[in-house]
Amino acid sequence: MLYWGEGDSKLENGCVRLTNTNAEMIKIFNLFLQKICKVSKEKIRVYIILYPDLNEVICKKFWSKQCNIPENQFIKTQYIKGKHPTKRLSNGICMLHVSSRGLKEKIFTWLNLYQQELMRR
């Protein structure tokens, strides 16, 4: 359900991605990838999106610890300007990423089957 609500919805790109600011959600999705989907930790990449005033080193350490993924699996950090000057995220935004069209198709199939099952009830 996390992927249904928060994941990348374009099948064509072949990327399984979930982006969020909530560390618990990121942890759960990481566990889903590794335990249910059998994705090895080494194939999971992490992107972080930061405001210019956030410290990249501190934020990478935070997300690395939350995801239990080493910093050498982090991809280039992106910086954005926030729309609201006082609502700041202290650790930025985290995106877990796996390049696998097959896995994405499998997740989409699971979501479709789940939706069908819910509609039958």
Secondary structure, DSSP 8 states (H G I E B T S, - for coil): -HHHHHB---GGG-EEEEEES-HHHHHHHHHIIIIIS---GGG-EEEEEE-TTS-HHHHHHHHHHHHT--GGGB---EE---SSSS---SS-EEEEEEE-HHHHHHHHHHHHHHHHHHHH-
